[in-house]
């Protein structure tokens, strides 16, 4: 029986610290995954905000009321016949990565004068 005369700590010396190294190697990957997940949630939140803003502006324009103020970079309102089309764009920065535009479109029928 090899190693029977050696102390127990001597046999386990090759595995000491292996879990610490594995955790240290995984932590940056977990941090990156967390940041990507939070970034995706922020993009979804901005998309929902753009859709809501486009809908509110389209309804206000269809009624002939003044449009509400929204947080957007570009708001395009166009009337074509009996409908109003609104496009809302917002630019989203991703830190050191290049950003992208989030766009939402809403269409509403122009209400007749009452």
Backbone as JSON, one array per atom type, in Angstrom:
{
  "sequence": "XXXXXXXXXXXXXXXXXXXXXXXXXXXXXXXXXXXXXXXXXXXXXXXXXXXXXXXXXXXXXXXXXXXXXXXXXXXXXXXXXXXXXXXXXXXXXXXXXXXXXXXXXXXXXXXXXX",
  "N": [[0.85, -1.16, 0.0], [0.9, 1.91, -1.11], [2.13, 4.91, 0.18], [1.14, 4.64, 2.71], [2.5, 5.21, 5.02], [2.7, 7.89, 5.05], [1.64, 11.19, 6.15], [-1.84, 12.31, 6.28], [-2.37, 14.87, 5.22], [-0.38, 15.15, 3.36], [-1.06, 13.47, 1.25], [-3.3, 14.76, 0.2], [-2.37, 17.13, -0.75], [-2.14, 17.84, -3.46], [-4.69, 18.59, -4.32], [-5.42, 20.78, -2.88], [-6.72, 24.01, -2.8], [-7.83, 23.91, -5.32], [-10.59, 24.32, -5.71], [-10.78, 27.03, -5.11], [-9.35, 28.17, -7.21], [-10.95, 27.4, -9.37], [-13.34, 28.8, -8.81], [-12.36, 31.42, -8.9], [-11.77, 31.55, -11.59], [-14.28, 31.34, -12.71], [-15.77, 33.55, -11.8], [-15.37, 36.05, -13.33], [-16.7, 35.33, -15.7], [-19.3, 34.91, -14.76], [-19.87, 37.51, -13.88], [-19.82, 38.87, -16.32], [-21.98, 37.59, -17.6], [-24.06, 38.45, -15.93], [-23.99, 41.24, -16.43], [-24.67, 41.29, -19.15], [-27.24, 40.24, -19.03], [-28.56, 42.22, -17.45], [-28.26, 44.38, -19.18], [-29.82, 43.49, -21.33], [-32.35, 43.5, -20.12], [-32.64, 46.26, -19.73], [-32.79, 47.12, -22.38], [-35.18, 45.91, -23.2], [-36.94, 47.25, -21.49], [-36.65, 49.87, -22.5], [-37.67, 49.45, -25.09], [-40.35, 48.82, -24.55], [-41.1, 51.27, -23.43], [-40.78, 52.95, -25.69], [-42.76, 51.91, -27.39], [-45.07, 52.47, -25.89], [-44.9, 55.29, -25.82], [-45.1, 55.92, -28.56], [-47.68, 54.99, -29.08], [-49.25, 56.67, -27.38], [-48.68, 59.22, -28.47], [-49.66, 58.89, -31.07], [-52.41, 58.48, -30.58], [-53.05, 60.95, -29.42], [-52.49, 62.69, -31.55], [-54.35, 61.77, -33.41], [-56.71, 62.55, -32.23], [-56.44, 65.24, -32.33], [-55.27, 66.61, -30.31], [-52.69, 68.09, -28.23], [-49.51, 66.54, -28.38], [-48.11, 64.36, -25.87], [-45.15, 64.94, -23.88], [-42.22, 63.09, -24.49], [-39.54, 60.8, -23.73], [-37.38, 60.58, -26.04], [-35.2, 60.25, -28.87], [-35.81, 60.8, -31.55], [-38.87, 61.76, -32.95], [-41.29, 61.07, -35.22], [-44.05, 62.26, -36.87], [-46.63, 61.59, -39.03], [-49.27, 62.21, -41.32], [-51.47, 60.36, -43.25], [-53.89, 60.35, -45.35], [-56.62, 59.13, -43.73], [-55.36, 58.29, -41.45], [-52.94, 58.41, -38.79], [-49.5, 58.19, -38.48], [-46.93, 57.3, -36.31], [-43.54, 57.35, -35.49], [-41.17, 56.43, -33.2], [-37.92, 56.85, -32.08], [-35.11, 55.78, -30.26], [-31.82, 56.07, -29.12], [-29.63, 53.66, -27.89], [-26.95, 53.3, -25.79], [-24.2, 51.11, -25.22], [-22.14, 51.13, -23.29], [-18.79, 50.56, -23.71], [-19.15, 49.29, -26.09], [-20.51, 49.58, -29.45], [-23.57, 51.39, -29.81], [-27.15, 51.02, -30.44], [-30.22, 51.62, -32.28], [-33.48, 51.87, -30.97], [-36.65, 51.26, -32.08], [-40.07, 52.15, -32.46], [-43.34, 51.88, -33.78], [-46.53, 53.35, -34.3], [-49.94, 53.4, -35.29], [-52.86, 55.28, -35.82], [-56.34, 55.86, -36.33], [-57.67, 58.81, -37.64], [-59.84, 60.73, -35.76], [-63.2, 61.73, -36.44], [-64.47, 65.11, -36.55], [-66.34, 66.24, -33.79]],
  "CA": [[0.0, 0.0, 0.0], [1.8, 3.05, -1.27], [1.77, 6.12, 0.9], [0.48, 4.34, 3.97], [3.25, 5.79, 6.11], [2.7, 9.35, 4.94], [0.49, 11.84, 6.8], [-3.01, 12.52, 5.43], [-2.25, 16.15, 4.52], [0.56, 15.0, 2.26], [-1.78, 12.85, 0.13], [-4.28, 15.7, -0.33], [-1.73, 18.39, -1.11], [-2.35, 18.14, -4.87], [-6.03, 19.14, -4.54], [-5.65, 21.95, -2.05], [-6.83, 25.26, -3.54], [-8.43, 23.71, -6.65], [-11.9, 24.97, -5.72], [-10.54, 28.47, -5.14], [-8.95, 28.51, -8.58], [-12.13, 27.26, -10.24], [-14.24, 29.92, -8.53], [-11.72, 32.63, -9.41], [-11.87, 31.52, -13.05], [-15.69, 31.48, -13.1], [-16.36, 34.82, -11.39], [-15.5, 37.01, -14.44], [-17.75, 34.87, -16.62], [-20.59, 35.18, -14.11], [-20.07, 38.96, -13.9], [-20.17, 39.21, -17.7], [-23.33, 37.11, -17.82], [-24.94, 39.36, -15.2], [-24.04, 42.51, -17.14], [-25.43, 41.09, -20.39], [-28.64, 40.1, -18.63], [-29.09, 43.52, -17.06], [-28.35, 45.17, -20.41], [-30.99, 43.03, -22.09], [-33.53, 44.01, -19.44], [-32.74, 47.69, -20.0], [-33.24, 47.27, -23.76], [-36.6, 45.56, -23.21], [-37.63, 48.37, -20.85], [-36.68, 50.97, -23.46], [-38.58, 49.08, -26.18], [-41.72, 48.99, -24.04], [-41.31, 52.72, -23.32], [-40.96, 53.51, -27.04], [-44.08, 51.49, -27.88], [-46.08, 53.25, -25.16], [-44.83, 56.68, -26.27], [-45.64, 55.99, -29.93], [-49.14, 54.82, -28.98], [-49.84, 57.88, -26.79], [-48.58, 60.32, -29.42], [-50.58, 58.61, -32.18], [-53.78, 58.73, -30.13], [-53.22, 62.4, -29.25], [-52.52, 63.3, -32.89], [-55.61, 61.38, -34.05], [-57.77, 63.33, -31.6], [-56.17, 66.64, -32.55], [-54.75, 67.19, -29.07], [-51.24, 68.26, -28.23], [-48.88, 65.27, -27.98], [-47.39, 64.4, -24.59], [-43.69, 64.93, -24.02], [-41.67, 61.75, -24.3], [-38.09, 60.68, -23.73], [-36.97, 59.93, -27.27], [-34.28, 61.04, -29.67], [-36.51, 61.23, -32.76], [-40.3, 61.45, -33.03], [-41.81, 61.44, -36.53], [-45.51, 62.16, -36.97], [-47.07, 61.84, -40.4], [-50.68, 61.91, -41.59], [-51.67, 59.83, -44.59], [-55.32, 60.1, -45.5], [-57.39, 59.17, -42.48], [-54.59, 57.67, -40.36], [-51.73, 59.08, -38.31], [-48.43, 57.23, -38.23], [-45.91, 57.86, -35.42], [-42.34, 56.54, -35.31], [-40.36, 56.9, -32.08], [-36.6, 56.22, -32.06], [-34.23, 56.12, -29.13], [-30.51, 55.43, -29.25], [-29.2, 52.99, -26.65], [-25.51, 53.06, -25.71], [-23.84, 49.9, -24.49], [-20.83, 51.32, -22.68], [-17.7, 50.65, -24.68], [-19.6, 48.71, -27.36], [-21.35, 50.51, -30.22], [-24.98, 51.32, -29.45], [-28.09, 50.75, -31.52], [-31.47, 52.36, -32.17], [-34.71, 51.15, -30.65], [-37.7, 51.92, -32.85], [-41.45, 51.69, -32.29], [-44.27, 52.55, -34.69], [-47.95, 53.22, -33.95], [-50.86, 53.99, -36.26], [-54.19, 55.51, -35.26], [-57.27, 56.48, -37.26], [-58.05, 60.18, -37.26], [-61.24, 60.78, -35.33], [-63.94, 62.8, -37.07], [-64.87, 66.23, -35.66], [-67.62, 65.98, -33.11]],
  "C": [[0.9, 1.23, 0.0], [1.27, 4.24, -0.48], [1.11, 5.88, 2.23], [1.19, 5.0, 5.14], [3.25, 7.32, 6.07], [1.5, 9.95, 5.67], [-0.62, 12.12, 5.79], [-2.89, 13.81, 4.63], [-1.31, 16.05, 3.33], [-0.13, 14.4, 1.02], [-2.73, 13.83, -0.53], [-3.65, 16.99, -0.84], [-1.94, 18.77, -2.57], [-3.69, 18.79, -5.16], [-6.3, 20.41, -3.75], [-5.66, 23.2, -2.92], [-7.47, 25.11, -4.91], [-9.79, 24.4, -6.75], [-11.77, 26.49, -5.78], [-10.17, 28.93, -6.54], [-10.14, 28.42, -9.53], [-13.11, 28.41, -10.03], [-13.65, 31.22, -9.07], [-11.8, 32.69, -10.94], [-13.32, 31.75, -13.51], [-16.29, 32.84, -12.78], [-16.41, 35.86, -12.52], [-16.58, 36.61, -15.44], [-19.14, 35.13, -16.03], [-20.89, 36.68, -14.1], [-20.46, 39.42, -15.3], [-21.59, 38.77, -18.02], [-24.36, 38.0, -17.12], [-25.1, 40.68, -15.93], [-24.83, 42.39, -18.44], [-26.92, 40.96, -20.07], [-29.27, 41.42, -18.23], [-29.21, 44.46, -18.26], [-29.56, 44.78, -21.25], [-32.28, 43.51, -21.44], [-33.73, 45.5, -19.69], [-33.23, 47.94, -21.43], [-34.73, 46.94, -23.86], [-37.43, 46.67, -22.58], [-37.74, 49.56, -21.8], [-37.62, 50.68, -24.62], [-40.03, 49.26, -25.74], [-42.05, 50.47, -23.9], [-41.53, 53.38, -24.67], [-42.33, 53.13, -27.61], [-45.18, 52.29, -27.2], [-46.09, 54.71, -25.61], [-45.42, 56.84, -27.66], [-47.17, 55.88, -29.9], [-49.8, 56.08, -28.44], [-49.8, 59.06, -27.76], [-49.53, 60.12, -30.59], [-52.02, 58.88, -31.78], [-54.04, 60.23, -29.96], [-53.31, 63.1, -30.61], [-53.82, 62.96, -33.61], [-56.78, 62.18, -33.48], [-57.6, 64.83, -31.84], [-55.66, 67.35, -31.32], [-53.24, 67.35, -29.17], [-50.59, 66.96, -27.73], [-48.16, 65.41, -26.65], [-45.88, 64.43, -24.84], [-43.17, 63.53, -23.69], [-40.15, 61.82, -24.3], [-37.68, 59.88, -24.95], [-36.03, 60.84, -28.03], [-34.97, 61.61, -30.91], [-37.97, 60.81, -32.67], [-40.79, 61.97, -34.37], [-43.32, 61.22, -36.54], [-45.88, 62.48, -38.4], [-48.52, 61.42, -40.54], [-50.8, 61.47, -43.04], [-53.14, 59.45, -44.74], [-56.04, 60.22, -44.17], [-56.66, 58.46, -41.33], [-53.37, 58.54, -40.03], [-50.71, 58.0, -37.99], [-47.34, 57.92, -37.42], [-44.77, 56.86, -35.31], [-41.51, 57.2, -34.21], [-39.05, 56.12, -32.1], [-35.82, 56.71, -30.84], [-32.93, 55.37, -29.3], [-30.08, 54.89, -27.89], [-27.71, 52.74, -26.72], [-25.24, 51.83, -24.86], [-22.45, 50.01, -23.88], [-19.75, 51.46, -23.73], [-18.07, 50.04, -26.02], [-20.43, 49.72, -28.14], [-22.83, 50.31, -29.85], [-25.84, 50.99, -30.65], [-29.37, 51.54, -31.25], [-32.61, 51.41, -31.84], [-35.84, 51.93, -31.3], [-39.05, 51.3, -32.56], [-42.35, 52.52, -33.2], [-45.69, 52.31, -34.2], [-48.77, 53.95, -35.0], [-52.21, 54.13, -35.59], [-55.05, 56.19, -36.31], [-57.66, 57.86, -36.73], [-59.54, 60.2, -36.93], [-61.96, 61.94, -36.02], [-64.29, 63.89, -36.06], [-66.22, 65.94, -35.07], [-68.32, 67.26, -32.8]]
}
